[in-house]
C-alpha cells in the first residue's frame, strides 16, 4: 500500500481538477469536436478503437505549430506470440507520417490542423496554404482514421481538396513499410505487418476538385497468409454502418446533452471491442493488454448483462460464448473457476485464485438470461448458474458470508478472506435465479430455497459488514477494515438499502469523492472508474437522484469533453487511464438500471423504478432491445413526486401507461 501511495503522489501532478471543456458537442448531433488554435495547443491524448480482428490505440498530439502527430499502437489479438499468455497479442507501433510526404507543386506542404472530431473514428481536418507572386495556393486535407470492422487492418483515408482559386499539382508518394517478425516468437511463426499507401500518383486538381488516397496497415502470418486487398471507402462505410446501427438502438434523451452524448459514446466503446477468435466471439477490455480472453468481472459481471438492452448480435453472441467457456470448468468437486480464460480459449490464468468469480458469473449469467428473453439460452445457462450458486453456498463462513481469496482488484488493496462485493453479488444472483427458476418451470422448492438463502444472506451481510467507518454508519469492506472503501456502493446496486443514506453520504464525502470520481480507498489518490460508475448507479437505485445527477453530469463532461476523451477509463495511475471497454458498459448501466430503474424479473417482465432529479421534467430511452422485444420508456414529471411512465412496445404497437410515485416501482410485462 505504501508503494502504491508513493507512485500516486509522484504522478499526482497529472491528475488535476477539471478545467474548462476542451471539446464541444456539435449542434443537433452526438458528435464531439475540437476546433484547433493556439489556445488549445500543444495537446496530447490517446484513444482506443477496435474491430473484430484488430485494435489500435491512437497516441496523437498537436504541437505548438498546430501540426498533427500520430503514433499508432497496433494490436492483432489473433496473431499470437510466445509465451501465449494473457498479453500475447502481436503488437507493433507505427508512426508513418503520410501528410509530411505530400508535395504541392513539387514543394513540401506542411498542414496546419484546423479541427479534430471523434465519432467512433477520428477525423482530422487541416490546411496548407502558400502565397507567392501568382496568388494563393490552398489545399484542404481531411484524414479519417479507423479500424476495419472485420479484418486485421486499420485505415487512414485521406481526402485532399483544392480549396484555392487556382490549379495545383498534388504528389502522393508510393510508400510501403514491411516488417517481418521473429519467427521464434510467434505461435504461428513469423508475422508480416505492412503499411501501404494506396492511390499514390500525381494529381492535377482544379479549384474545388479533390482526390482520395489511403494508408492501410494490416498484418497476417508469413506462412499461409497474404496481403488483403481493401477499398478504403468501402471499409469506412462498414464502420459507419456499425455506428449507425448502435445509434438506432437504445437511444437516450434527457435534459443533459453531456449525459446523452457520453451514453452514446459508451455504447460504441462497449460494443466495438469484440474479437472474432478461434474460440468464438470474445469481448475484450483492450488497453494494449487484454484481448482474446475473458474475465468474470469485465465480461460476466460488468458488460454481459448490458448487451441484451442494446441488442447487437455480436454483443449477445459474445455474452453467451463467455458463459459457455466458463461452463467448461464446472466440476463435481466444486473447485474454483479460473481467474480468466486466455489465448482465444486455449488456456487459463489462475494467478489471483478465487476472486469471487462464481458470484460474478452467477450474477451476470442470471441477469443476462432474464434480460435476453431467449428461453433456449436461459435453459443452456441454467446449469452454470446452479453450479456457481452452489459453489458460493459451500464457501459460506461461520457468519454466513462468502469466502474468497481476493476481490476483482486482485490484491491491489486488501480484501480479507470474505469481502462485501462477493457477498452482495451472490445475494443478487440468488434473487435473479429465483426469478429465472420460476420462468423456466423449475421445482418450486428450489425457487423458495433461493429466496430463503437470499434473505438469510442479506441479514448476514448486515451483521458481518455493517459498521461505523470514519463516522459513517455504512459497511466495512472486510473484517479488520477501518477506512472507507469505494466498494461499499455494491449493496446499493443489489437492492440492499438498510444503510443507504449513510453509505451515499460516505461515498460523496470529501474523504472519498474527487473531480475524477470515487477514490478506491480513503487516503489514497487512486481511482478506478468502475467504482465511480457503480457508485452513481447504486445511489440512483437507492433513491438519490438529486445527489447523483450533478456528479454524473460533471463526470460525463470530464470524460467526454475534457483533456482525455471520449470514454470512461480503467484507472489512474495504473494503466494511464486506458479506455478499457467494459467500463463503458458500466456507464450505460447507470442509465438502464439507475435512471430508469430496470430490474429484470422474467423473460418478458421487469420492475421499473425511474429516478428523475427534481430539476428534470423528462427522460426517454428509445428502442430498448431487451426481453425479446423492441420498446421505449418515456418518463414525464407530473408533479414533485409523481411520474407518468409510458412503455411503448413496438413489436405489438401497444402503449402501457403507469403513474409512479418517485422512488416506487411499477411492474411491467411485455
N, C-alpha and C positions, 0 to 999 in steps of 0.2 A: 504493500500500500504506500509506503514511504517513497518507493521508487516511482510509482505511478504519479504521486503528488509532485515529485521533483520534475518529472517530464512535463507535466501540465503547467507548472509555474514557468518553466523555461520557454514554453511556447505560448504563454498567455497573451503576449502582445498581439498575436494573430487573431484573437477572439475578442473583438471589441464590441461595444454597444452599437446597436443598429443605427446607421446613418441614414441619410435621405435615400430614397429609391434611386437605383442606378438605371433600372429598366422601367418601361411603362407597358400597360395593356393597350393594344391598338383599339381604336374606337370600333364598336359593333363587331368585335371578334374576341376569341380567346387566345390571341397570339401576343407574345411579348416581344418588345422591340427596344433596341438601344441606339439612339442617334449618337454618332461618334463625333466628338470635337475635343479640343484640348482641355476642356474642363473634366472630361472623364478618363483621359489618358495620362500616364500609362495605366494599363489594367490587364490583369491576367486571371484566368479561370480554367476550369476543366468540367467537361460534361460527358456522360457515357450514353451511347446509343447501341442498340442490339438488333440483330436479325436471327433467323433460325440457325445459321451456320457460322456466325462471327459476331464479335462485339468490338467496339472501338471507343477508347477514351480520348477525346479531343482536348489536348492541352494547348490552349490558344491565348494569344495576347495581342494587345495593341500598344505599340511603343509610343514614345513622345513625338515621333514624326507621323503618327497615325497609320503606320504600316501594320498590316495584319500578319501575325506569325502563327504557325501551327506545327505541333508535333503530335503525330498520331500513334497512340499506343494500341497496337493491333492484337486481338486475341482470337485464336481459332481453336475452340474447345474440342472439336472432334479430331484434330491433329495432335495426338497425344505424345508427350515427351517422357523421358525416363529420368527419375523414377516416376511411375504412373500413379501419382498420388493426387491429393485434393487440388493442387496448384499446377497440374501437369498439362495445361493448355499451351500450345505453341504461341509464344508472344514475341513480338518484334516491334521496335519503334521505327517510324519513318517520318522524316521532316522535309521531304522533297517540296520545293517552293516553285510551283509551275509559274505563278504570276511574275516572279522575278526573271524568268527566262523569256518572257514575251518581248517582242520588238515591234515598235510602231514606227513606220517609215525608216526602218533599219536602226533605230535608236532605242536604248533602254527606256522602259516605260514604268517608272515607279508609281504604284497605285496608292492613293490616299483613301483610307477607309471612311465611308460615309455612314454606314448603317449595319447593324447586326440583328438578325431575328433568329429565334429558336422556336420551332414548331414541329417537334418530332424529327427535325433535321435542322441543320444550321445554314442560314443564308447570309452571306456577307456581300455587301454592295460597296463598291469603291470607284474612284475616278482617276484617270490620268489626263493631264492637260499640258499643252506646250504652246507657248506663244512665240512666233518669230515674225519675220518681215511679211510672210504670206498670210498671217492671221493666226487663229487659234485652232489647234488640233485637240480633240477631246474624245476619249474612249471611256465608256462605262463598262465595268466588269462586275458581273454577278456570279458568285460561286455558291452552289448548293451542295452540302456535304451530308452524306447519309450512308448507312449500311444497306445492302440489298436485303430483301425480305427473306430469301430462301437460298442464297448462295454464299460461299465462303469468300465474299468480296465486299469492298466498300467503294463508293464512287464520289468524286467531286466533279459535278457538271458545271462547266464554265459557259456563260453567255456573254459574248463581247459585242457591244453595240457602238457604232459611230454616233456619238452624241453631239458632234460638232456640225459645222456648216460647210465643210469641205471634205473631199475624199481622203481616205487614209489606207495604208497597207499594214496589215497585221501579220506578223510571222509567229506561228505556233510551232515549237520545236518537236521533232520526233525523238522521244526520250523513253528508254526502258532501263529500269533498275531490276536486276535479278539476283536474288540471294538463294543459295543452296545450303541448307543447314547441315550440321554434323550428323551423319547417319547413325553414329553410335549413341546419339542422344534422343533418337526418335523411336517410338514404338513401332512405327512402320517405316523405319529407315529415314532417309533424307527427305526434307520437305522443301518445296520451291515457294518462295514469296516474291512476287513480282509486281512492279509498279510501271504501268504503261500509259503514256499519253496517246489517246485515240482521237483522231480528227485533226492531226497536225497538217501543216501546209502554209501556203502564202495566200492571203485573202485580201482582195481589194474591196473595201467597204465604202459604199456611197453614204452620204449623210442619212442617218436614220436606219440603215441596214445593219444586220447582225450576223454572227456565226456562232456555232457551238463546238466545243471540244470537251474532252473529259480526261481526268486522271482516274484510272481503275487500278485498284490494288487488290490482289487475290492471292490465295495460297492453295496448294494441292500436293499430294505425295509425288515424289520424283518417280517412283516406280508405280505405274498404273494410273497416274493422274495426268491431266492435260489442262492447258490454259482454256478457260471458259470464255467463249465469245459473248460479250454482253453489249446491249444497247442502252446507253446511259439514260436516255429519255424514257424508255420502257421501264427500266428499273425504278426510276423516280415515280412513275405512275403507279407502280405496285406499292411503293412506300406510302404514297398519298392515299391510295385506296385503303390500306390498313388503318391509317389515321382517321380517314373519313368513316370507316366502319365503327371505330370507337366513338367518334363524335355523334353517331346516330343511336348510340346505346347509353343508357344511364346518364342522362343529361341533367345537370344541376342548375337551377336558377334560384338565387336568393338576393337580398338587397346588398350583398357584399361581393363586388367583382373579383377581389383577390381570392376569396374562398372558392368561388365558382371556377376561376381560371386555374388555380392550383389543383383543384379536384380533377379538372380535365387533363392537366399535365401528369398527375399521378396515375391516371388511367393508362396513359401512354407508357410511362416507365414501368409500371407494374405488369403490363401485358406484353411488352415487346421482348422482355428478357426470358424467352422460352426457346430452348435449343433442341434441334432435331438429332438426337443421339441414337446410337445403336440400341440403347435401352428404352427407346421411345421418347416422346416429348418430355423434357425436363425443364421446369422453371429453375433459373439460377440467379443468385443475388448479384453476381458481377463483381465490380471493383478490382479488376485485374487479378482476382484470386479465386473466385467461387463460381465455377462453371461445370456443366455436365455432371452435377452432383446434387444431392438432396439433403435437407436438414429438417428435423421435426419441428423446429421453431419457424424458420423463414418460410418454408413451404407449407407444412401441415397446419401449423397454428396461425401464422400471420396472413398468408395470401390465398390459400386454397378456399377457405370459406367465403372469400370475396368474389371469386371468379364466376359463380352462378349469376350474380347480380349484373355483371357486365355482359355475360352471355356469349363471349367469343369462343369459338371451337377450341383454339389452342389452349386457352386458359382452363377450360373444363377437362380437356383431354390430358393436359399435364397434371392436373389435380388427381384424377383417378389413377393415372400412371404412378404418381408419387406414392399413393396409398398401396398400390399393388406391389411396388418394390419393398415397402416396409413389411407387408404381409408375408413376404418370403422368409422373414426372420422370426415369425411366431414359433414357439417351441413348447413342448409339453412340460419342460422343467421351469418355465417362466423365468428364463434368464433375460437380462435386459436387452432391449433393442439397441442396434448400433447408434453411435452419435451422429453419423452421417453415412450416406451411400454415395460412393465416389466413382470416378473413372467410367462414366456412362453406364453405371450399374454393375460393373465388373468386380468392384471391391468395396470395402468399407473402411471407415476410420472410426476408431473407438477410443481415442485418446482422452476424452473427457469423462468416460464412464457413463453412468446413468445421470442424465441431466433433467430427469423428469420427462423423458421423451415419450413414454407411454401415455402420460397425461396429456401432453401436447397433441399426440396423434388421435387419441380418443376424442378430445375436444374438437379438433379440426375435422376429423372424418365424419363425426355425427352432425356437426354444423353444416358441412358441405353437403352431406346426403340430404338433409332436410331442405336446404335452400335450392339444391339442384332439382329436386322434384322428380327424379327418374327412379322409379321403383326397382328396375333391374340393377342399377348402380348401387342403390341402397342395400339391396339384398346381398350384393357382392361384398360390400364394405362391412356388413354386419359381423362376420366372424372376427375381423380385425378389431372392431370396436369392442366386442365382448372380451377378446383376449386382453386388450390394453386395460380395460376396466378391472378385470380380474388381477392382472399384474399389479395395478395400483392398490387394490384391496389387500393383496399379500404383502405390500410394503408399508402398511399402516403401522405406526409405532404405538407404544402403550397409551399415548394421548389421543390416538385416533387420527393423526395426520400423516401424510405420505413421506416416507424417507426417500432421499436421493443423494447421490454423490456431490452433485453441483446443481446449479441452475443454468439457464441458457448463456450466461456470461462466462461459463467455463472456468471459474476460479479467478477471474479478474478482480472480483470483490467477494468477500466472504458470504457464504450461503448456508453454513451449518450443515447438519445432516437431515434436516427437514425444513423446507422453506415455504413461504406464503404463496409464491407463484405456482408451484407444483400442486399444492393443496387446492388452490382456487380453480385451476384448470380441471382438476379431477372432479370437483364439485359441479362445474358447468357441464362437463361431459356426462355425468350421471343424469342430469336434468334432460339434456338433449337425447340421450339414449333411451330414457323412459318415453319421450315423445315418439321417437323412431320405432321403438318396440311396439307401441300401440298401432302405429301406421302399418307396420309390416305383419300385424296379427300374431305377434309373439305371445308366449304364455303370460297371462295376466299376473301370475305370481312373480315373474321376472320384472314386469313393469313396476309393481309395487315394491319389489326389492330395491330397485334402483332409486325409486323415490325415497324410500326409508333411509337408504345409505346416504343419499344427498342431505337429508335432514340431519342425520347424525354427524355428518362431516361439517356441516355449517356450524353446528354447536361446538364441535371440536376446534374449528378454526377460531371461533370467538374465544374459547377458553385458553387455547395454546398460544395464539398470536396476539390477541387483543391486549394492548398495553399502553401505558403513558410513555411516550417517547419525546423527550425535549419539550415537555409541557403540553403535548397534544395527545388526546385520548384516541389513538389510532392503533397501528399494529407494529409489533417488532417483526422484522423480516425473518428472523430465525432466533432460536434460543441463545441468548447472550448478546444480541444486537441492541445497542443503546443509542444509535443515531438514526436520523431519518433516512429512509431509502426510497428511491423512486418507485419500486415495485409494490409499495403499499397501495398503489392505484388498482392493482389487479382485482381485489374483491369487488370494487365498484363496477368493473366491466362485467363481472359474472353475476351481478344482481345481488351481491351481499352488501347491504346498506346500513347495517347496525351502527357503524362508526363513520358514516358518510360525511357528516358535517365537519368533524374534526380532521378527517383524512383529507378532504378538499382544502381546508384551511392550511394544513401542514404542507401539502404539495404546492400550493400557491403562495407560501410564505416566503419572505426574503431569504430564509435559510436554504430554500430549495429552488425557487423559480428565478430564472435569469432571462436575458434577452434572447438566448438560444433555447429556452425551454427548461425542463426539469433537470437538475443535476442528478447523476446516478446515485451519489451518496453525499449527504451533508458534510461540508468541509472540504470537498474535493472538486476542483473546477473541471470536471469531466462530464460530458453529456453524450447520451445516445438518443437519437431522435425517436427510436421505438418507445422509449419510456414516456416521452412527451406526448406522442400520439396516443398511447394507451391512457395516459392521464386525462387528456382532453376528452377522449371518448367516454371514459369512466365517469368523469364529473358531469358530462351531459346526461348519461344514462341515470345517474343518481339524482338529477333534477336541478342542476346549477347552470342553466344556460347563460344567465347574465354574467356569471363569473368566467365562463368558458369563452364566449364569442369574441370579446375584445382580444383575448390571448390567442385564439385561433386565427383571428384576422391578422394580428401582428406577426405571428409565426408564418402564416401563409405569405405575407408580403416579404418577409425576410428571405424565405426560401425561393420565392418566385421572382422578386424584383430587386433583391439586394446585390451583394458582391459575388455570391456563389449560387448559381441558378441552374435549372428551374425546379429541381425535385427535392423531396426530403432526403436526408443524408443518413449515413450509418452512425458515425461517432466523431468526436474530437477529444483529444488529439489523435487517437488511433485512426489509421486509415485516411487521414487528411480529408475527412468529410466526403467519402466516396458515395456515389449515388447508387447504393445497394437497392435492388428493385423491390424487395418485399416491404420495405418501409413505405413505399408509395401505396401498396395495398392497405397498410395500416392507416394511412392518411384517408383513403377513401372510406374506410370503415367508420371513421369519425362521423361521416355523413350518413351512411346507410343505417348504422346501429346506434349512433349517438344522437344526431339531429333528428332523424326520422324514427328512431327507436324501433327498428325492425328486429324482432326476435323470432326466429323460425320455431314453429310448434308442430308442423306437419309438412307433408309433401306439397300441400296446396294451401297451407294456413300459416299465419304468423300473428304475433301480438304487435301492435303499433302504438308507440308512445312518443309522439313528436314533442320536441323540447325547443320551442322558439324563444329567443330572448325577447325581453319586453319591448325593445325598440324595433322589432321586425314584425311586419304585417303578413308576410307570406314566406313560403318555401315550397319549391316544386322539384320533384325528382321524376323525370320522364323516361319512359321506355326501360323500365326495370325488367330484366330477363329471367328473374329467379322464379322458383316454384312452378316451373313448366309453363310459364305464361309470359306475356308482354303487357305491362301495366304501368300506369302513372300514379303517383301520390301527390296530391295538391293540398297544401295546408294554408288556410287563411284565418287570420285572427278575427274573432267576433267581438271579444271583449278582453279585459285584462287577463282573465283566467279561462276563457272559452275559445276553443279552436274548432273550425269547420274543416273536416278532412274529407276529401273526395278520392276514392280509389277507382280509377278508370281502367277497366280490363279490355285491352284492345283485341284479345282473342275472342271475346264474346260481345263486344260493343256495349257492355253494361257498365253503369256507374253506381257505386255504393257510396252513400254519404254517412258520416258519423259526426256527432257533436261530442267533442272530447274536452274534458277538463284538463287544463295544463297539469302535467305530472301523472295523469292516469292513462290507462291503456284501453285500446279498442281491440277486439278480436276480429280478425279478417280471414275469411275463407274465400278463395278464388274459385 
